[in-house]
Every structure is written in structure tokens, then in C-alpha cells.
Amino acid sequence: MTALETLPDADGRPELVVLRAIKLGDLLVAVPALRALRRAFPDHRITLATTAWLAPVVELVPAVDVHLAQHGLDHPIAVPAGTVDIAVNLHGAGPESSDLIAALQPRRVIGHADPTHGYEGPEWRSDVHERDRWADLLTWHGVPADADDVSLARPVAPPVVADAAVVHVGAFHGARHWPTDRFADVVRGLRDRGADVVLTGGADDVVRARAVADSAGLAPGAVLAGSLELQDFAGVVAAARVVVTVDTGAAHLATAYGVPSVVLFGPAPPEAWGPPASGPHIVLTDASVRRGDVFAEDPDPAILAVGADDVLAAVDRLGVLAVTAQATDR
């Protein structure tokens, strides 16, 4: 699916437009809401206005018919006013997103309470998980949604690597960066347990990934950071034995595919962004020292409180790797 700059010509179906213009993890926590919309409005054409670079993952959300590029909230949604039957605000409840929705002049709006534009809805809450927030919003509007309905389609192409332990070393902000020497200790421990290990991350994470690989004695070919297209990355996570990651898109992909994961949380609370408690996932953090500045350049104390031994113990509790007495050959 390509992210289009303008909405295609009408195809006879009523138009349903959803606004959710943020990053990968933000898109994935909205998947239960998107799936609920598809069930409730099977005859509508569903357009998702979200970040252009997310197109490969939007393609894995069968609920979406059209991906419309939306680069933040500083420009209108490229849909002619008055042509939208239903507009859904899954972005927020502030004036920026509300004004964009109102400008569409839809017949019906699904969103939080918006007295400025006269739209009804629930009040915004800060003490709720993001998946629950959007599922509850739809349910309030008479569209039943299950916050645990997180599954994505698997990429058609075979995974670049399968049955590996995926260690994701990247994050957008330094507040979520876990020290590379601890990642290296985890890699060594995973290999001691018989796992093939690959390192993933974005283009900005290549240096960190190479530092981890050098310290842990991994071959250069195990460094996939910066080399995977987004759908290939999803395929690697979907085919993994276990995923070790900080709180980022990799964690949400592991949730979507039901892959066992260990997720390290720093500034963001897992109560708002963590994996479902019912899944094969373990969260590690120390809320008592959390600073909570998600845009800080240095790691949050809550993530620094987690050691490599804590991560490896969590992997052992998941029971996905065999614990051996001696290290495997490197």
C-alpha cells in the first residue's frame, strides 16, 4: 500500500476517514480500533490518515482500504469537505486534531467530547492504556471494540531471518536508550542458551548495534539495524523466537504477532503502553525512580535500573530457549 497525497476518486462506498498521524507504536495500539471499525462498517471505504513512512505496516492492517499521507497536524487532511460520512479522531482530543476533523464536515464524528465543535463523546482520561483508550472510545459511540484484538497480517515475503532471538537496540529518544554493554551481555546470554541472535534498529541505531555486536562477538551479518525495510522488519519480528527490546515499535510488533518478548520501560509507564498482561510478554522497569521525560537525551533511571541478568532471567521465565551450562561456540 502506497501512502497517497490525495484521496482517490469515490468508488461508490461511503467514506470513513480515521486520523492517527504519529509513529509505529502509536499506529499499532490503534489496530484494535481499526479492526472494530471494519467490522462495524463493512460497506465503507476506510481511509487512514497517518504518517507516510508507515505505509508498509498500514498494508498489514486489513481494516484499511486507503492510506492517506498525513504529516503531523500542520496541514489539512486531503479529503474534500462534505464528502465524508464518518470521521474518527484516533489522534487526540486537542484543538489541532479536532479542527482537522471538523474541517471535513462529516455527517458523523467519532471522537472524544469536543464542546468547541459540538461533538459528543467521552471525556479524555490520562489514566488509561492507549489500546483501551481507543477501544473504549469506539465502544462509547456504539462500535464494540476489543483492546486485545491486536493482530496484524504477516508480510507475504519470507522473513529475512527466522527463529532468531531479536534484540532491538534502538529508540527514537535517548530517554529509552539502554546501555550497549548491557545489550552485549544479553546477547552473550542468549547465545549461551542456544539462540541465533540478530540486532535490529533504525538507520540512527547502526552505530549502537555495531558496538553491541563487537562487544558480544557477533558476526557483522547479525547486525540488521538500518538495513531492513519496515515490512521486512515486521517479518523478522513475526518469525522470531523471542524479542528483547525497549518500549518502542518492536515491542508492539511482538504483541501484534504474539511473539514472546521482554520489554524494558523507561520514561513511559507500562500501564499506558505495555503489552497485554495475558500474552507471553514480560515488562521490566522500576517505577519508583522514573523521571518520565520522554524527550530527554539521557536514559531514564527506570530503564537504567534494569540489568542484563534481569533480562536473561525474564527470557528464562518465558521458557522459549534452552538454558545450557556452557556457552555455545562462537
C-alpha positions as CSV (number, residue, x, y, z in Angstrom):
1,M,0.0,0.0,0.0
2,T,1.4,3.4,-1.0
3,A,0.7,6.5,1.1
4,L,-1.3,8.8,-1.2
5,E,-1.2,12.5,-1.1
6,T,-4.8,12.9,-2.1
7,L,-7.9,10.7,-1.7
8,P,-8.7,8.6,-4.8
9,D,-11.9,9.2,-6.7
10,A,-15.0,7.9,-4.9
11,D,-15.8,4.2,-5.6
12,G,-19.4,4.2,-4.6
13,R,-18.9,3.3,-1.0
14,P,-19.5,5.9,1.8
15,E,-16.3,7.4,3.1
16,L,-14.9,6.8,6.6
17,V,-11.7,8.7,7.5
18,V,-9.5,8.0,10.5
19,L,-6.9,10.4,11.8
20,R,-3.9,8.8,13.6
21,A,-0.7,10.7,12.4
22,I,2.1,9.6,14.7
23,K,4.7,6.8,14.8
24,L,4.8,3.0,14.5
25,G,3.9,2.1,18.1
26,D,1.1,4.7,18.0
27,L,-0.4,3.1,14.9
28,L,-0.2,-0.4,16.4
29,V,-2.0,0.5,19.6
30,A,-4.8,1.8,17.4
31,V,-5.2,-1.5,15.5
32,P,-8.0,-2.9,17.7
33,A,-10.0,0.3,17.0
34,L,-9.4,0.0,13.3
35,R,-10.4,-3.7,13.3
36,A,-13.6,-2.7,15.2
37,L,-14.4,0.0,12.6
38,R,-14.1,-2.6,9.8
39,R,-16.5,-4.9,11.5
40,A,-19.0,-2.2,12.2
41,F,-18.8,-0.5,8.8
42,P,-18.1,-3.3,6.3
43,D,-19.5,-1.3,3.4
44,H,-17.5,1.9,3.9
45,R,-14.2,2.8,2.3
46,I,-11.9,3.2,5.3
47,T,-9.1,5.8,4.8
48,L,-6.3,6.1,7.4
49,A,-4.6,9.5,7.5
50,T,-1.3,8.7,9.1
51,T,2.4,9.2,8.6
52,A,3.7,8.4,5.1
53,W,6.6,6.2,6.1
54,L,4.3,3.8,7.9
55,A,2.8,2.6,4.5
56,P,4.4,-0.9,4.7
57,V,2.8,-1.6,8.0
58,V,-0.5,0.0,7.1
59,E,-0.6,-2.6,4.3
60,L,-0.6,-5.2,7.1
61,V,-3.8,-3.8,8.6
62,P,-6.6,-5.4,6.5
63,A,-9.1,-3.0,8.0
64,V,-7.7,-0.1,6.0
65,D,-8.5,0.5,2.3
66,V,-6.6,3.7,1.7
67,H,-3.5,5.2,3.3
68,L,-3.5,9.0,3.1
69,A,-0.2,10.6,4.0
70,Q,-0.7,13.0,6.9
71,H,2.5,14.7,8.1
72,G,1.5,15.7,11.5
73,L,-1.3,18.2,12.2
74,D,0.0,21.3,10.5
75,H,-1.9,20.8,7.2
76,P,-5.5,19.8,6.4
77,I,-6.5,16.2,5.7
78,A,-6.5,15.9,1.9
79,V,-10.2,15.0,1.6
80,P,-12.8,17.3,0.1
81,A,-15.1,18.9,2.8
82,G,-18.6,17.4,2.8
83,T,-17.7,14.1,1.2
84,V,-17.0,12.1,4.4
85,D,-19.8,10.1,6.0
86,I,-17.9,9.3,9.3
87,A,-14.7,10.9,10.6
88,V,-12.9,9.2,13.5
89,N,-10.3,11.0,15.7
90,L,-7.9,8.4,17.0
91,H,-5.2,11.1,17.3
92,G,-6.2,13.0,20.4
93,A,-8.7,15.5,21.9
94,G,-6.8,18.8,21.4
95,P,-7.8,21.6,19.1
96,E,-5.3,20.7,16.4
97,S,-6.8,17.3,15.7
98,S,-10.3,18.4,16.4
99,D,-10.1,21.3,13.9
100,L,-8.8,18.9,11.2
101,I,-11.8,16.6,11.8
102,A,-14.3,19.4,11.8
103,A,-12.9,20.8,8.6
104,L,-14.0,17.6,6.8
105,Q,-17.7,18.5,7.6
106,P,-18.5,14.8,8.2
107,R,-22.1,13.6,8.8
108,R,-20.9,11.8,12.0
109,V,-17.9,12.2,14.2
110,I,-16.4,9.5,16.5
111,G,-14.1,11.2,19.0
112,H,-13.8,12.5,22.5
113,A,-16.0,15.2,23.8
114,D,-15.5,18.4,21.7
115,P,-17.6,21.3,23.0
116,T,-15.9,23.7,20.6
117,H,-17.4,22.0,17.6
118,G,-20.4,20.5,19.4
119,Y,-19.4,16.8,19.1
120,E,-20.4,14.4,21.8
121,G,-18.0,11.8,23.2
122,P,-16.4,10.6,26.4
123,E,-14.1,12.9,28.4
124,W,-10.3,12.4,27.8
125,R,-8.6,10.3,30.5
126,S,-4.9,10.2,31.3
127,D,-5.1,7.1,33.5
128,V,-5.8,4.5,30.8
129,H,-3.8,2.2,28.5
130,E,-3.6,3.5,24.9
131,R,-5.2,0.4,23.4
132,D,-8.1,0.7,25.9
133,R,-8.4,4.4,25.2
134,W,-9.3,3.9,21.6
135,A,-11.3,0.7,22.1
136,D,-13.3,2.4,24.9
137,L,-13.9,5.4,22.7
138,L,-15.4,3.4,19.9
139,T,-17.5,1.3,22.4
140,W,-18.9,4.6,23.8
141,H,-20.0,5.5,20.3
142,G,-21.8,2.1,19.9
143,V,-19.0,0.4,18.0
144,P,-17.9,-2.6,20.1
145,A,-14.1,-2.9,20.3
146,D,-11.7,-5.4,22.0
147,A,-8.5,-3.8,23.1
148,D,-6.7,-7.1,22.8
149,D,-7.6,-7.5,19.2
150,V,-4.1,-6.5,18.1
151,S,-3.2,-8.9,15.3
152,L,-1.6,-7.9,12.0
153,A,-1.3,-9.7,8.8
154,R,2.1,-11.3,8.2
155,P,4.2,-10.0,5.3
156,V,3.9,-12.0,2.1
157,A,7.6,-12.2,1.6
158,P,9.6,-14.8,3.5
159,P,11.4,-13.4,6.6
160,V,15.0,-12.3,6.1
161,V,15.8,-14.3,9.3
162,A,13.6,-16.8,11.1
163,D,13.6,-18.5,14.5
164,A,16.1,-16.0,15.9
165,A,16.3,-14.0,19.1
166,V,15.7,-10.4,18.0
167,V,17.5,-7.8,20.1
168,H,16.2,-4.3,19.2
169,V,18.8,-1.8,20.3
170,G,17.1,1.4,19.0
171,A,14.7,4.0,20.2
172,F,13.7,7.5,18.9
173,H,14.9,9.3,22.1
174,G,17.8,8.9,24.4
175,A,15.5,8.5,27.4
176,R,14.8,5.0,26.2
177,H,18.4,4.0,25.3
178,W,19.7,1.1,27.3
179,P,23.5,0.9,27.6
180,T,25.2,-1.0,24.8
181,D,27.4,-3.0,27.2
182,R,24.2,-4.4,28.9
183,F,22.8,-5.3,25.4
184,A,26.1,-7.1,24.7
185,D,25.7,-9.1,28.0
186,V,22.2,-10.1,27.0
187,V,23.4,-11.2,23.5
188,R,26.1,-13.4,25.1
189,G,23.5,-14.9,27.4
190,L,21.1,-15.6,24.6
191,R,23.8,-17.3,22.6
192,D,24.7,-19.3,25.7
193,R,21.1,-20.5,25.6
194,G,21.5,-21.7,22.0
195,A,19.9,-18.8,20.2
196,D,20.9,-17.2,17.0
197,V,20.8,-13.5,17.7
198,V,20.2,-10.6,15.3
199,L,20.3,-6.9,16.2
200,T,17.7,-4.6,14.8
201,G,17.1,-0.9,14.8
202,G,16.7,2.1,12.5
203,A,19.2,4.0,10.5
204,D,20.2,6.1,13.5
205,D,20.9,2.9,15.5
206,V,23.6,1.4,13.3
207,V,26.5,2.6,15.5
208,R,24.9,1.3,18.6
209,A,24.1,-2.0,17.0
210,R,27.7,-2.4,15.8
211,A,29.1,-1.6,19.2
212,V,26.9,-4.3,20.7
213,A,27.9,-6.8,18.1
214,D,31.6,-6.0,18.5
215,S,31.4,-6.4,22.3
216,A,29.4,-9.6,22.1
217,G,31.5,-11.2,19.4
218,L,28.6,-11.3,16.8
219,A,29.4,-11.5,13.2
220,P,28.7,-8.3,11.1
221,G,25.9,-10.1,9.3
222,A,23.9,-10.3,12.5
223,V,23.6,-6.6,12.5
224,L,20.3,-5.8,10.7
225,A,19.9,-2.3,12.1
226,G,19.5,0.2,9.3
227,S,19.2,-2.5,6.6
228,L,15.6,-3.6,6.8
229,E,12.6,-2.0,5.1
230,L,9.7,-1.6,7.6
231,Q,7.7,-4.7,6.3
232,D,10.9,-6.8,6.4
233,F,11.4,-5.7,10.0
234,A,7.9,-6.8,10.8
235,G,8.6,-10.1,9.2
236,V,11.7,-10.7,11.2
237,V,9.8,-10.0,14.4
238,A,6.9,-12.2,13.4
239,A,9.2,-15.1,12.8
240,A,11.3,-14.6,16.0
241,R,11.6,-17.0,18.9
242,V,11.9,-14.1,21.3
243,V,12.2,-10.3,21.2
244,V,14.2,-8.2,23.6
245,T,13.5,-4.5,23.2
246,V,12.9,-1.2,24.9
247,D,9.5,0.3,24.7
248,T,9.3,1.0,21.0
249,G,7.7,-0.2,17.8
250,A,9.4,-3.6,18.0
251,A,7.6,-4.3,21.3
252,H,4.2,-3.5,19.7
253,L,5.0,-5.8,16.7
254,A,5.8,-8.6,19.1
255,T,2.5,-8.0,20.7
256,A,0.7,-8.0,17.3
257,Y,2.3,-11.3,16.3
258,G,2.1,-13.0,19.7
259,V,5.9,-13.4,19.9
260,P,7.3,-13.8,23.4
261,S,9.0,-10.6,24.4
262,V,10.9,-8.9,27.2
263,V,10.3,-5.1,27.1
264,L,12.3,-2.6,29.0
265,F,10.4,0.6,30.1
266,G,12.0,3.9,30.9
267,P,10.1,7.2,30.8
268,A,6.7,5.9,29.7
269,P,4.6,3.8,32.1
270,P,3.8,0.3,31.0
271,E,0.3,0.8,32.4
272,A,-0.2,3.1,29.4
273,W,1.9,1.5,26.7
274,G,2.8,-2.0,27.8
275,P,1.9,-5.4,26.2
276,P,-1.3,-7.3,27.3
277,A,-0.9,-9.0,30.6
278,S,-2.4,-12.1,29.1
279,G,0.3,-12.5,26.5
280,P,3.8,-14.1,26.5
281,H,5.4,-10.8,27.5
282,I,7.4,-9.6,30.5
283,V,7.9,-5.9,31.3
284,L,11.0,-4.8,33.2
285,T,11.3,-1.3,34.8
286,D,11.5,0.5,38.2
287,A,8.6,2.9,38.5
288,S,10.0,4.2,41.8
289,V,12.9,6.1,40.1
290,R,11.1,7.0,36.8
291,R,11.8,10.6,35.8
292,G,9.2,10.5,33.0
293,D,10.8,12.9,30.5
294,V,10.2,11.0,27.2
295,F,12.3,13.6,25.2
296,A,15.3,13.6,27.5
297,E,18.7,12.9,25.9
298,D,19.9,10.6,28.6
299,P,18.4,7.3,29.7
300,D,15.6,7.4,32.3
301,P,16.6,6.0,35.7
302,A,13.7,3.5,35.4
303,I,15.4,1.7,32.4
304,L,18.8,2.0,33.9
305,A,17.5,0.1,37.0
306,V,17.2,-3.0,34.8
307,G,20.3,-5.2,34.5
308,A,21.3,-7.7,31.9
309,D,20.7,-10.5,34.4
310,D,17.1,-9.3,34.9
311,V,16.5,-9.6,31.1
312,L,18.0,-13.0,30.9
313,A,16.0,-14.2,33.9
314,A,12.9,-12.9,32.2
315,V,13.8,-14.8,29.0
316,D,14.2,-17.9,31.1
317,R,10.7,-17.4,32.6
318,L,9.3,-17.2,29.1
319,G,10.7,-20.7,28.5
320,V,11.4,-20.2,24.8
321,L,15.1,-21.0,24.9
322,A,17.1,-23.9,26.4
323,V,19.3,-22.9,29.3
324,T,22.7,-24.6,28.9
325,A,25.5,-24.9,31.4
326,Q,28.2,-23.8,29.0
327,A,28.4,-21.2,26.3
328,T,27.8,-22.3,22.7
329,D,30.6,-22.0,20.2
330,R,31.1,-18.5,18.8
